[in-house]
Amino acid sequence: MLTSIQIKNFKAWKDTGKVRLAPLTVIFGANSAGKSSLGHLLLALIKGRAWQLDEPEKFYRISNCTIALQLMMQKGKLAIDDRFRILLEYQNKTQPTKGRGLGDAFVKWALQNNANPARCDRVPITEHASLGFESFPDDADLVTFDPPDRKFVAVSAAHPEKPPILQAADSKWLGWAPALKKHGVHVEFLCKDDIQRFQINKAK
């Protein structure tokens, strides 16, 4: 049984110190004190979704989609293209003005912050006849890469810091990730075990 927990650099918590847990534990406090954050973390642990932050402000190796999006909206920085191709695709799959899902909230946040340089980098990418975009890697292992998804790779490759691409559900990226890595483009799978299971079941 989990008898204690200590949280560092998660949402509002810098360091809780060691918190004792009993069979019945009551959490109370003022609004915005961080009660819900503790609940989110415990839920993630119960589901077996381990997460890790290499640095408090960065989002590498987070394997829980909900936590990743919440952290991004709280502290993160998004990289998009300079002609809003990515934002338009986000809007096609969500309802940022009236939807109630976390994805809707994330797209609404992205739309509100796309002109804020502290939260969003607009990366210029140039279209290319065969590659899709000039910054997309010219690699034989990537010739089957989905054309609509090439803009995400192009943005990462053209960005001076090569930010990772957070991938939640598309199993095809598992096969492309090694080739992308050769060109300095890293794919971080938020729910890798789930994607791998889906890929195996799909192949049966």
CORDA-V861664 format. One record per residue. N is the residue number from 1. RES is the residue in three letters. PHI is phi in radians with two decimals (none if undefined). PSI is psi as a letter, one per 30 degrees, with the letter a starting at -180 (* if undefined). NEAR is the number of other C-alpha atoms within 8 Angstrom. Layout:
n-><N & N>
res-><RES & RES>
phi-><PHI & PHI>
psi-><PSI & PSI>
near-><NEAR & NEAR>
This chain:
n-><1 & 2 & 3 & 4 & 5 & 6 & 7 & 8 & 9 & 10 & 11 & 12 & 13 & 14 & 15 & 16 & 17 & 18 & 19 & 20 & 21 & 22 & 23 & 24 & 25 & 26 & 27 & 28 & 29 & 30 & 31 & 32 & 33 & 34 & 35 & 36 & 37 & 38 & 39 & 40 & 41 & 42 & 43 & 44 & 45 & 46 & 47 & 48 & 49 & 50 & 51 & 52 & 53 & 54 & 55 & 56 & 57 & 58 & 59 & 60 & 61 & 62 & 63 & 64 & 65 & 66 & 67 & 68 & 69 & 70 & 71 & 72 & 73 & 74 & 75 & 76 & 77 & 78 & 79 & 80 & 81 & 82 & 83 & 84 & 85 & 86 & 87 & 88 & 89 & 90 & 91 & 92 & 93 & 94 & 95 & 96 & 97 & 98 & 99 & 100 & 101 & 102 & 103 & 104 & 105 & 106 & 107 & 108 & 109 & 110 & 111 & 112 & 113 & 114 & 115 & 116 & 117 & 118 & 119 & 120 & 121 & 122 & 123 & 124 & 125 & 126 & 127 & 128 & 129 & 130 & 131 & 132 & 133 & 134 & 135 & 136 & 137 & 138 & 139 & 140 & 141 & 142 & 143 & 144 & 145 & 146 & 147 & 148 & 149 & 150 & 151 & 152 & 153 & 154 & 155 & 156 & 157 & 158 & 159 & 160 & 161 & 162 & 163 & 164 & 165 & 166 & 167 & 168 & 169 & 170 & 171 & 172 & 173 & 174 & 175 & 176 & 177 & 178 & 179 & 180 & 181 & 182 & 183 & 184 & 185 & 186 & 187 & 188 & 189 & 190 & 191 & 192 & 193 & 194 & 195 & 196 & 197 & 198 & 199 & 200 & 201 & 202 & 203 & 204>
res-><MET & LEU & THR & SER & ILE & GLN & ILE & LYS & ASN & PHE & LYS & ALA & TRP & LYS & ASP & THR & GLY & LYS & VAL & ARG & LEU & ALA & PRO & LEU & THR & VAL & ILE & PHE & GLY & ALA & ASN & SER & ALA & GLY & LYS & SER & SER & LEU & GLY & HIS & LEU & LEU & LEU & ALA & LEU & ILE & LYS & GLY & ARG & ALA & TRP & GLN & LEU & ASP & GLU & PRO & GLU & LYS & PHE & TYR & ARG & ILE & SER & ASN & CYS & THR & ILE & ALA & LEU & GLN & LEU & MET & MET & GLN & LYS & GLY & LYS & LEU & ALA & ILE & ASP & ASP & ARG & PHE & ARG & ILE & LEU & LEU & GLU & TYR & GLN & ASN & LYS & THR & GLN & PRO & THR & LYS & GLY & ARG & GLY & LEU & GLY & ASP & ALA & PHE & VAL & LYS & TRP & ALA & LEU & GLN & ASN & ASN & ALA & ASN & PRO & ALA & ARG & CYS & ASP & ARG & VAL & PRO & ILE & THR & GLU & HIS & ALA & SER & LEU & GLY & PHE & GLU & SER & PHE & PRO & ASP & ASP & ALA & ASP & LEU & VAL & THR & PHE & ASP & PRO & PRO & ASP & ARG & LYS & PHE & VAL & ALA & VAL & SER & ALA & ALA & HIS & PRO & GLU & LYS & PRO & PRO & ILE & LEU & GLN & ALA & ALA & ASP & SER & LYS & TRP & LEU & GLY & TRP & ALA & PRO & ALA & LEU & LYS & LYS & HIS & GLY & VAL & HIS & VAL & GLU & PHE & LEU & CYS & LYS & ASP & ASP & ILE & GLN & ARG & PHE & GLN & ILE & ASN & LYS & ALA & LYS>
phi-><none & -1.27 & -1.85 & -2.76 & -2.63 & -2.35 & -2.02 & -2.25 & 0.94 & -2.18 & 0.92 & -1.36 & -1.53 & -1.51 & -2.84 & -1.38 & 1.27 & -1.35 & -1.89 & -1.36 & -2.01 & -2.05 & -0.93 & -2.20 & -2.08 & -1.82 & -1.98 & -2.44 & 2.96 & -1.22 & -1.01 & 1.15 & -1.44 & 1.96 & -1.09 & -1.14 & -1.05 & -1.12 & -1.10 & -1.07 & -1.16 & -1.09 & -1.09 & -1.10 & -1.17 & -1.07 & -1.35 & 1.35 & -1.65 & -1.18 & -2.41 & -2.62 & -2.03 & -1.13 & -2.43 & -0.95 & -1.70 & -2.05 & -2.21 & -1.46 & 1.02 & -1.58 & -1.89 & -2.28 & -1.08 & -1.10 & -1.10 & -1.05 & -1.18 & -1.13 & -1.14 & -1.06 & -1.21 & -1.37 & -2.31 & -1.45 & -2.36 & -1.76 & -1.90 & -2.31 & -1.42 & -1.42 & -2.03 & 1.09 & -1.09 & -1.17 & -1.11 & -1.14 & -1.16 & -0.97 & -1.21 & -1.16 & -1.91 & -2.42 & -2.25 & -1.13 & -1.52 & -2.34 & -1.26 & -1.97 & -1.39 & -1.12 & -1.10 & -1.10 & -1.12 & -1.16 & -1.15 & -1.06 & -1.06 & -1.10 & -1.14 & -1.26 & -1.91 & -1.13 & -1.73 & -1.69 & -1.14 & -1.35 & -2.11 & -2.60 & -1.83 & -1.63 & -1.82 & -1.20 & -2.28 & -1.90 & -1.19 & -2.37 & -1.04 & -1.79 & -1.49 & 1.67 & -2.54 & -1.06 & -1.51 & -1.28 & -1.04 & -1.53 & -2.49 & -1.07 & -1.33 & -2.06 & -1.16 & -1.63 & -1.07 & -1.00 & -0.95 & -1.12 & -1.59 & -1.15 & -1.13 & -1.17 & -1.15 & -1.06 & -1.13 & -1.07 & -1.17 & -1.46 & -1.26 & -1.08 & -1.73 & 0.82 & -1.12 & -1.22 & -1.65 & -1.54 & -2.01 & -1.83 & -2.42 & -1.54 & -1.20 & -1.10 & -1.15 & -1.05 & -1.32 & -1.53 & -0.98 & -1.08 & -1.18 & -1.10 & -1.07 & -1.04 & -1.82 & 1.43 & -1.80 & -1.85 & -1.91 & -1.85 & -1.53 & -1.22 & -2.33 & -1.07 & -1.05 & -1.14 & -1.14 & -1.13 & -1.11 & -1.09 & -1.11 & -1.13 & -1.13 & -1.15 & -1.35 & -1.25>
psi-><k & j & f & l & k & k & k & k & h & j & b & f & k & e & j & f & a & k & k & k & k & l & e & j & k & k & k & l & l & l & k & g & f & g & e & e & e & e & e & e & e & e & e & e & e & e & f & g & i & k & l & k & k & e & k & e & g & l & h & k & h & k & g & j & e & e & e & e & e & e & e & e & f & e & f & l & k & k & k & l & l & f & g & g & e & e & e & e & e & e & f & f & g & l & i & f & f & f & l & f & l & e & e & e & e & e & e & e & e & e & e & f & g & f & g & j & f & f & f & k & k & j & k & k & k & k & k & k & e & e & f & e & k & e & f & k & k & j & k & f & f & g & f & g & k & k & e & f & f & f & e & e & e & e & e & e & e & f & k & f & f & i & k & l & k & j & k & e & f & j & f & f & f & e & f & f & e & e & e & e & e & f & g & g & j & k & k & j & j & e & i & e & e & e & e & e & e & e & e & e & e & e & f & *>
near-><2 & 5 & 7 & 8 & 9 & 9 & 10 & 8 & 9 & 9 & 9 & 8 & 10 & 9 & 8 & 9 & 6 & 7 & 8 & 7 & 10 & 6 & 4 & 5 & 6 & 4 & 5 & 5 & 6 & 5 & 5 & 5 & 7 & 10 & 10 & 6 & 10 & 8 & 8 & 9 & 8 & 8 & 8 & 11 & 9 & 7 & 6 & 6 & 9 & 9 & 8 & 7 & 11 & 8 & 6 & 7 & 7 & 8 & 12 & 9 & 11 & 15 & 12 & 12 & 10 & 7 & 9 & 12 & 11 & 8 & 11 & 11 & 9 & 7 & 7 & 11 & 9 & 9 & 11 & 13 & 13 & 9 & 5 & 8 & 9 & 10 & 11 & 8 & 8 & 9 & 10 & 7 & 6 & 10 & 9 & 11 & 6 & 6 & 9 & 6 & 6 & 8 & 8 & 14 & 11 & 11 & 13 & 10 & 9 & 11 & 8 & 7 & 9 & 11 & 6 & 7 & 7 & 6 & 10 & 14 & 11 & 9 & 11 & 9 & 12 & 7 & 7 & 8 & 6 & 4 & 9 & 11 & 13 & 11 & 10 & 12 & 9 & 6 & 7 & 5 & 7 & 10 & 6 & 5 & 8 & 6 & 6 & 5 & 8 & 12 & 13 & 10 & 11 & 13 & 15 & 13 & 13 & 11 & 9 & 5 & 4 & 11 & 9 & 10 & 11 & 8 & 10 & 10 & 6 & 7 & 10 & 6 & 9 & 8 & 7 & 11 & 10 & 8 & 10 & 12 & 10 & 7 & 8 & 8 & 14 & 11 & 12 & 11 & 11 & 13 & 11 & 9 & 6 & 7 & 12 & 10 & 8 & 9 & 9 & 8 & 7 & 6 & 5 & 4>
